């Protein structure tokens, strides 16, 4: 899942990625069946990493993700781990999540979602 987190700073939209998204993008590179596709994907991802910040999974984000996961599991709501980390990172940093995967991210309370 591509996480294009965004927030407005000084009238400009700022985009960033979660480290969990970096895992997913790298995974996609190595799933390519043809060398040309792998190289194209790798070039795209490397350019993306140069263009936007990639935020790490910090202890603070991990604690927030653990709280969200525990509370939601207590309600019988299951959130996929990568989406949980992406959403917790966005919440912690005050970003919205721009995604095609609204179904999964809407399970995270308080997360603002921008539908692509």
Secondary structure, DSSP 4 states (H G I P E B T S, - for coil): ---EEEEEETTEEEEEEEHHHHHHHHHHHHH-SSHHHHHHHHHHHHHHHHHSEEE---HHHHHHHHHHHHHHHHTT----HHHHHHHHHHHHHT-EEEES-HHHHTTSTT--EEE-
